Amino acid sequence: MRWKLLIGNLIAVLLVGVVGWRLALSNAAEALVVDIDPSVDRGVELLAAVRDQAGDALLDAVEASAASPELAAVFAQQSETGRRDAAFAFAEQQARALASLPRRNRPADLVAVLDESGRIIARNVERNQDVNRDLRAQFPVVARALAGARGANVRDYVRYSEQSWFEVAVVPVMGEGRPRGALLVGFTPADSAARNDASRVGVGVGYVFREGERFTVQSLSVGTQAEKEQLGTWLNAQGANFFNSRTRHTTTLGGQEYRLAAVPMPGAHDGSVGGAVVLRSLTQARAPASDVANPVLLATLLGVLLVTAYNLYLALYLQKPIEQIEDGLLQVINGNPHHRIQVEHEELGGVIYRVNQLLQSVDDEDQGEGSA
């Protein structure tokens, strides 16, 4: 019987404790994610401002370089070889100098000096790499920079190579009142750029570019390459117009649940180039809920220990006198009618007294019948 009482009490304590723990965990988790959607919405707006600010700073720096005497000296070279050597040296120097731009923190990935037709005279990295490549025919941003009597300062995103896209700024180099060429500077939106922007907007950031009918995640501030691939697979399942929806969605990356919103690429002239995602982990946001709910679970375990100890104590406290009563009655039944139960017990004392009275009454009747 004692085990029935113990198991029943344990089930009751566990049931109440587990239900309380689940309710506390659920309520705390829901309270912790209330700010997720508003923070994602704020992140979208802040990201556009951050990208515009960074793009404007890049454009200003390229404009200053395009007007520098060093670049003018490149175009003053009389021979093709001399111009190429000077352009290469200038491009190398400018790539390093642009590392000082706010929040870039690295040399420019691409610095190219173009002639008036939009062909590369020389670029950084390697003296003869991409020489005479016609960027005006390939990229509308270059054509816009060289168009008109004085050209225009422009920035955009271009797929410069098979491997990656570049955020570029293009500024015409003026001479005799007309564009004599242009200076093109580009940075890849690498993971470091995504992490830098994420730190400024307060949520995760990713940059996604369109390759034909599919999207490729070029950079992501959270996770590793595996998370990039998972996000790319998920984005491709959403359809080609996903970045124009501005709708919040929920997806899973690397075992974590994320809330995200997507927008067209900030600063891109062509909306089909791809876009940016702003995301925040629901899993991480809910994690502190355990700190709120776990004390309930610990209290439940403590309750289980206390109930177990008390039930065992109570069972032992009642079991011994009950066994003594049982032994006493067995002695009477087995032929010792004068036996009396000698047990002192606060709770069972009254019962023992009545049992002894009953035994005495039966014994007196038996003696009376024997005398008759």
VOKOLMI-632200 format. One line per field, with one value per residue (C-alpha): residue in one letter; residue number from 1; x, y, z. Coordinates in pm, 1 decimal. Layout:
N
res <- c(a|...)
n <- c(NUM|...)
u <- c(X|...)
v <- c(Y|...)
w <- c(Z|...)
END
This chain:
372
res <- c(m|r|w|k|l|l|i|g|n|l|i|a|v|l|l|v|g|v|v|g|w|r|l|a|l|s|n|a|a|e|a|l|v|v|d|i|d|p|s|v|d|r|g|v|e|l|l|a|a|v|r|d|q|a|g|d|a|l|l|d|a|v|e|a|s|a|a|s|p|e|l|a|a|v|f|a|q|q|s|e|t|g|r|r|d|a|a|f|a|f|a|e|q|q|a|r|a|l|a|s|l|p|r|r|n|r|p|a|d|l|v|a|v|l|d|e|s|g|r|i|i|a|r|n|v|e|r|n|q|d|v|n|r|d|l|r|a|q|f|p|v|v|a|r|a|l|a|g|a|r|g|a|n|v|r|d|y|v|r|y|s|e|q|s|w|f|e|v|a|v|v|p|v|m|g|e|g|r|p|r|g|a|l|l|v|g|f|t|p|a|d|s|a|a|r|n|d|a|s|r|v|g|v|g|v|g|y|v|f|r|e|g|e|r|f|t|v|q|s|l|s|v|g|t|q|a|e|k|e|q|l|g|t|w|l|n|a|q|g|a|n|f|f|n|s|r|t|r|h|t|t|t|l|g|g|q|e|y|r|l|a|a|v|p|m|p|g|a|h|d|g|s|v|g|g|a|v|v|l|r|s|l|t|q|a|r|a|p|a|s|d|v|a|n|p|v|l|l|a|t|l|l|g|v|l|l|v|t|a|y|n|l|y|l|a|l|y|l|q|k|p|i|e|q|i|e|d|g|l|l|q|v|i|n|g|n|p|h|h|r|i|q|v|e|h|e|e|l|g|g|v|i|y|r|v|n|q|l|l|q|s|v|d|d|e|d|q|g|e|g|s|a)
n <- c(1|2|3|4|5|6|7|8|9|10|11|12|13|14|15|16|17|18|19|20|21|22|23|24|25|26|27|28|29|30|31|32|33|34|35|36|37|38|39|40|41|42|43|44|45|46|47|48|49|50|51|52|53|54|55|56|57|58|59|60|61|62|63|64|65|66|67|68|69|70|71|72|73|74|75|76|77|78|79|80|81|82|83|84|85|86|87|88|89|90|91|92|93|94|95|96|97|98|99|100|101|102|103|104|105|106|107|108|109|110|111|112|113|114|115|116|117|118|119|120|121|122|123|124|125|126|127|128|129|130|131|132|133|134|135|136|137|138|139|140|141|142|143|144|145|146|147|148|149|150|151|152|153|154|155|156|157|158|159|160|161|162|163|164|165|166|167|168|169|170|171|172|173|174|175|176|177|178|179|180|181|182|183|184|185|186|187|188|189|190|191|192|193|194|195|196|197|198|199|200|201|202|203|204|205|206|207|208|209|210|211|212|213|214|215|216|217|218|219|220|221|222|223|224|225|226|227|228|229|230|231|232|233|234|235|236|237|238|239|240|241|242|243|244|245|246|247|248|249|250|251|252|253|254|255|256|257|258|259|260|261|262|263|264|265|266|267|268|269|270|271|272|273|274|275|276|277|278|279|280|281|282|283|284|285|286|287|288|289|290|291|292|293|294|295|296|297|298|299|300|301|302|303|304|305|306|307|308|309|310|311|312|313|314|315|316|317|318|319|320|321|322|323|324|325|326|327|328|329|330|331|332|333|334|335|336|337|338|339|340|341|342|343|344|345|346|347|348|349|350|351|352|353|354|355|356|357|358|359|360|361|362|363|364|365|366|367|368|369|370|371|372)
u <- c(0.0|283.7|410.7|68.5|62.5|415.5|357.2|30.6|189.8|488.9|266.1|67.3|380.4|542.1|226.5|178.9|550.9|591.1|275.9|396.6|740.3|597.9|365.9|649.4|878.5|613.2|507.7|867.3|961.9|668.0|749.9|1110.8|1021.4|772.1|1041.1|1165.9|942.6|981.4|1360.8|1364.6|1157.2|1392.4|1686.3|1546.4|1521.9|1859.9|2032.1|1917.3|2058.4|2383.0|2438.7|2361.2|2604.7|2879.3|2813.3|2825.1|3153.7|3297.2|3177.4|3325.9|3662.1|3666.2|3569.7|3864.2|4099.3|3966.9|4055.0|4401.8|4721.9|4849.2|4567.4|4606.6|4969.5|4854.8|4663.0|4955.6|5175.9|5262.0|5316.1|5072.8|5326.6|5397.2|5027.2|4969.1|5258.0|5144.1|4781.3|4883.7|5095.4|4811.4|4555.6|4773.4|4828.8|4458.6|4347.8|4559.4|4457.4|4086.6|4128.5|4102.8|3741.5|3503.0|3385.5|3566.7|3874.5|4041.8|4193.0|3961.5|3918.7|3907.9|4061.7|4061.1|4165.4|3954.0|4009.4|3744.7|3588.0|3546.7|3827.5|4069.1|4410.7|4528.1|4389.3|4529.7|4652.0|4827.9|4963.0|4818.7|4500.9|4181.1|4370.6|4145.1|3838.3|3539.6|3352.7|3134.3|2975.5|2943.3|2813.6|2550.8|2706.3|3021.2|2819.1|2629.0|2953.4|3093.7|2770.2|2712.9|2947.3|3074.0|2973.0|2833.9|2941.9|2751.6|2756.3|2593.8|2647.5|2802.8|2897.5|3256.8|3371.7|3219.7|3298.4|3160.0|2975.1|3117.3|2977.1|3134.6|3167.8|3261.3|3373.4|3474.7|3824.8|3789.7|4026.9|3971.9|3608.9|3520.8|3562.0|3907.4|3837.3|3706.4|3814.7|3627.6|3659.3|3487.8|3446.9|3299.0|3011.4|3204.5|3109.0|3315.0|3101.8|2782.9|2906.9|3008.6|2668.0|2495.5|2679.5|2548.4|2184.6|2163.6|2039.8|2183.1|2247.7|2299.3|2361.6|2209.3|2263.2|2066.2|2234.9|1986.5|1677.1|1850.3|1980.9|2329.4|2405.0|2739.0|2772.3|2600.6|2677.1|2554.3|2668.5|2907.6|2900.8|2641.2|2399.9|2461.6|2368.0|2058.6|1946.8|2010.4|1801.4|1520.4|1530.1|1518.3|1203.5|1033.3|1031.5|1198.6|1003.1|1078.6|1290.8|1006.5|761.4|895.4|706.2|846.3|916.5|1042.5|1311.0|1567.7|1942.8|2199.7|1943.0|1824.1|1490.1|1515.7|1271.4|1370.5|1266.3|1408.7|1447.1|1591.7|1964.3|2014.4|2188.6|2136.0|1990.4|1854.0|1603.8|1670.7|2031.9|1931.9|1872.1|1952.8|1805.6|1771.2|1728.2|1722.8|1739.8|1419.8|1612.1|1865.2|1593.7|1402.1|1711.1|1681.9|1333.4|1503.7|1649.1|1295.4|1137.6|1415.5|1365.4|1013.3|1160.5|1417.4|1140.0|950.5|1251.2|1293.1|923.5|970.7|1255.7|1057.8|743.1|947.1|1125.6|806.4|608.2|883.2|899.4|518.7|505.1|767.9|600.1|266.4|386.5|568.3|272.2|36.4|264.7|271.7|-109.5|-119.9|126.6|-74.3|-398.4|-225.7|-114.0|-471.4|-597.1|-324.1|-436.1|-315.2|-640.6|-475.4|-229.7|-265.4|-109.6|153.5|217.3|233.0|153.9|11.4|-198.4|-291.3|-311.7|-693.2|-728.1|-493.4|-689.1|-1020.5|-864.4|-738.7|-1087.4|-1238.5|-987.5|-1056.2|-1432.2|-1394.9|-1162.7|-1410.3|-1695.5|-1487.9|-1401.3|-1767.6|-1876.8|-1598.8|-1715.5|-2073.4)
v <- c(0.0|236.3|207.7|297.2|609.6|700.4|651.9|843.5|1140.3|1136.7|1137.0|1429.5|1633.3|1553.5|1633.0|1969.6|2051.7|1956.7|2144.1|2450.5|2423.6|2396.9|2693.1|2904.3|2808.0|2880.9|3214.1|3329.3|3225.0|3411.2|3721.8|3710.7|3703.0|3989.9|4230.0|4002.0|4127.9|4496.6|4453.7|4288.8|4574.5|4828.8|4633.7|4662.8|5039.6|5076.4|4853.8|5073.5|5377.5|5196.4|5080.6|5427.4|5584.1|5333.3|5368.8|5747.0|5734.9|5501.4|5726.2|6033.7|5857.5|5743.8|6094.4|6238.1|5978.7|6041.7|6409.9|6344.3|6454.3|6095.3|5971.6|6267.4|6162.6|5818.6|5969.1|6199.6|5901.9|5896.8|5523.2|5239.3|5056.8|5363.8|5425.2|5064.1|5066.0|5395.0|5276.0|4951.7|5133.9|5380.2|5098.5|4910.5|5222.3|5314.3|4963.8|4987.9|5345.9|5264.5|5027.8|5341.5|5396.3|5374.6|5017.8|4873.0|4769.3|4602.1|4700.7|4736.3|4410.5|4582.5|4910.4|4958.4|5255.7|5273.7|5461.7|5678.2|5376.2|5195.4|4944.9|4857.1|5016.5|4829.9|4709.2|4608.8|4258.6|4181.5|4420.6|4249.7|4105.5|4206.5|4455.6|4589.7|4424.0|4629.3|4714.0|4973.3|4704.4|4463.9|4685.6|4960.9|5133.4|5203.9|5323.4|5563.1|5695.6|5778.5|5900.7|6266.3|6557.7|6529.9|6176.6|6091.9|5952.0|5624.7|5311.6|4974.0|4599.4|4396.2|4035.3|4101.2|3738.3|3392.3|3363.0|3680.6|4008.0|4349.4|4669.4|4925.2|5299.9|5451.5|5813.7|5970.9|6113.1|6454.5|6616.7|6913.9|6931.7|6574.0|6222.1|6091.8|5769.9|5646.6|5504.5|5196.3|5068.8|4760.4|4570.1|4222.2|4201.0|3937.3|3779.0|4044.3|4314.4|4136.5|4103.2|4468.3|4581.2|4341.1|4499.5|4839.5|4744.6|4508.4|4199.0|3941.5|4041.7|3848.4|3955.1|3748.7|3775.3|3634.2|3392.0|3336.9|3194.7|3107.1|3296.4|3262.5|3376.0|3553.8|3664.1|3600.0|3737.7|3426.6|3067.8|2913.6|2793.2|2532.4|2805.4|2993.7|2687.5|2623.5|2983.9|2967.7|2650.9|2809.0|3134.5|2950.0|2774.4|3112.4|3229.1|3495.4|3789.6|3708.9|4019.2|4248.3|4105.7|4268.3|3997.9|3843.6|3472.1|3195.8|2947.4|2716.0|2753.1|2536.9|2400.2|2746.3|2901.8|3248.7|3526.2|3717.3|3980.1|4038.6|4362.0|4454.4|4519.0|4867.7|5094.1|4865.9|5026.0|4696.7|4531.6|4189.2|4185.4|4021.6|4155.4|4161.9|3957.5|4080.8|3803.9|3732.7|3400.8|3300.9|3016.5|3249.5|3493.5|3215.3|3069.4|3280.9|3135.0|2832.0|3055.1|3153.7|2808.4|2588.6|2699.2|2557.4|2227.3|2232.5|2303.6|2006.3|1777.6|1906.4|1836.5|1482.3|1425.8|1570.7|1371.2|1053.0|1107.3|1201.4|908.5|665.8|814.0|802.2|446.2|333.0|531.1|355.9|18.9|-92.7|-51.6|-206.6|-508.7|-527.8|-518.3|-791.3|-1004.9|-956.1|-1063.2|-1369.0|-1473.1|-1447.7|-1645.5|-1906.2|-1987.4|-1712.9|-1532.4|-1343.0|-1165.1|-790.3|-553.6|-346.0|-63.7|306.5|517.5|866.6|815.9|447.0|449.5|479.1|190.3|-28.1|54.6|-49.0|-366.1|-456.6|-382.0|-613.4|-886.8|-843.2|-866.6|-1183.9|-1328.1|-1244.8|-1412.4|-1722.5|-1739.4|-1693.2|-1974.4|-2191.6|-2130.0|-2216.2)
w <- c(0.0|84.6|-273.7|-411.1|-195.2|-295.0|-668.5|-657.6|-482.7|-717.5|-1025.2|-886.3|-810.3|-1145.8|-1339.9|-1172.3|-1201.1|-1566.0|-1667.7|-1475.8|-1634.9|-1986.0|-1928.3|-1786.6|-2075.8|-2337.5|-2187.8|-2141.0|-2495.4|-2644.9|-2443.3|-2563.2|-2933.9|-2923.7|-3049.2|-3330.0|-3611.2|-3520.5|-3501.6|-3844.7|-3985.7|-3829.7|-3968.5|-4319.9|-4293.8|-4125.9|-4381.0|-4667.0|-4486.3|-4400.9|-4758.4|-4895.7|-4652.1|-4733.5|-5106.4|-5089.9|-4897.1|-5161.3|-5443.7|-5275.7|-5234.5|-5598.7|-5712.1|-5522.0|-5670.9|-6022.4|-5986.7|-5844.0|-6018.7|-5998.6|-6222.6|-6456.6|-6493.7|-6610.3|-6902.4|-6981.5|-7071.6|-7440.9|-7492.2|-7435.2|-7221.8|-7013.0|-6961.5|-6859.4|-6612.3|-6460.8|-6445.3|-6274.6|-6014.8|-5950.8|-5917.7|-5668.7|-5460.0|-5462.5|-5365.1|-5050.9|-4976.8|-4991.1|-4695.3|-4481.1|-4584.7|-4287.2|-4224.3|-4526.9|-4329.4|-4627.8|-4961.9|-5259.0|-5448.0|-5784.7|-5903.2|-6280.4|-6490.5|-6807.9|-7132.4|-7296.3|-7467.2|-7136.2|-7192.0|-6912.0|-6937.4|-6626.9|-6298.8|-5961.4|-5869.4|-6199.7|-6462.2|-6770.2|-6618.0|-6803.9|-7023.6|-7303.8|-7152.6|-7267.9|-6948.7|-7120.8|-7334.6|-7042.1|-6764.4|-6793.2|-6489.8|-6694.3|-6990.4|-6763.1|-6616.1|-6960.8|-7119.5|-7202.5|-7225.7|-6869.4|-6771.8|-6429.1|-6095.2|-6046.7|-5835.5|-5878.9|-5840.0|-6121.2|-6173.9|-6268.5|-6263.3|-6256.2|-5887.9|-5737.3|-5760.4|-5682.6|-5540.7|-5774.2|-5801.9|-6138.6|-6186.5|-6519.0|-6548.8|-6707.8|-6951.4|-7181.5|-7071.5|-7160.5|-7013.5|-7106.1|-6926.9|-6593.2|-6260.1|-6141.1|-5783.9|-5650.9|-5323.9|-5299.8|-5049.8|-4853.0|-4521.8|-4343.7|-4509.1|-4406.5|-4047.6|-4042.7|-4165.6|-3924.5|-3631.0|-3740.2|-3791.9|-3492.7|-3680.3|-3920.3|-4280.6|-4601.7|-4962.3|-5238.5|-5614.1|-5900.6|-6137.8|-6420.8|-6256.4|-5931.4|-5630.3|-5482.4|-5128.9|-5159.6|-4798.8|-4469.0|-4125.4|-3942.0|-3971.4|-4221.5|-4580.6|-4485.4|-4372.2|-4697.9|-4900.0|-4688.0|-4728.9|-5105.8|-5136.4|-4937.4|-5137.9|-5470.0|-5353.0|-5293.1|-5656.3|-5867.1|-5723.8|-5362.9|-5300.8|-5401.9|-5147.9|-4826.2|-4636.4|-4318.4|-4330.0|-4100.9|-4201.8|-4042.2|-4089.3|-3914.7|-3672.1|-3568.6|-3654.4|-3808.5|-3884.0|-4197.2|-4446.5|-4793.5|-4989.2|-5329.5|-5314.5|-5164.2|-5415.0|-5716.5|-6029.9|-6159.0|-5926.4|-6074.9|-5954.3|-5626.9|-5282.5|-4915.2|-4632.5|-4277.9|-4025.4|-3654.4|-3472.2|-3294.2|-3132.3|-2970.8|-2868.5|-2692.1|-2522.9|-2203.3|-2150.0|-1997.5|-1727.4|-1635.4|-1661.4|-1523.7|-1161.1|-1187.9|-1303.1|-1023.0|-772.2|-912.9|-865.8|-512.8|-454.7|-583.0|-337.1|-46.9|-130.6|-164.0|167.1|350.8|211.9|306.3|655.6|690.6|562.6|813.4|1091.3|1036.7|913.1|1231.2|1472.9|1218.3|1194.1|1579.8|1590.2|1328.8|1525.8|1845.2|1679.1|1533.3|1882.7|2008.4|1709.2|1759.9|2116.4|2347.0|2445.0|2729.2|2500.9|2475.3|2223.4|2394.5|2148.2|2221.9|1918.4|1899.5|1589.2|1639.9|2019.4|2016.8|1773.4|1979.9|2297.4|2134.1|1997.3|2344.8|2485.9|2228.4|2311.3|2683.6|2622.8|2421.5|2686.4|2967.3|2776.0|2721.5|3094.8|3189.4|2965.7|3108.4|3469.0|3376.5)
END
